[in-house]
Amino acid sequence: MYLNISATELIAMNMSIDAEALDLVSKLGYEKREILKAIEMGPDLLTCSEFPDRAVYRPMAVAYHLNLDNLRKFDQRKSWTRFI
């Protein structure tokens, strides 16, 4: 999927927050403001060994991005079936 879009489109996709993916993660018991904070930390979450207090945000960010990828794959499959 990522090879089919331009670099500017990929950046725009990653800068916007997907409401559906956010809702799915909040159903796991996380608060939306905490999820947004985790997403905003971005690559800084990789330095959790230096900042142990950030470790609680990693599962939220991972869950968000996994749900986001699944939703994008689902949307892409729906668009493919329209052409068949």
Protein Blocks (a to p, Z undefined) as FASTA:
>chain_A
ZZmpcfklmmmmmmpccfklmmmmmmnopafklmmmmmmnmmmlmmmmmmmmlmmmmmmm
mmmmmmmmmmmmmmmmmmmmmmZZ
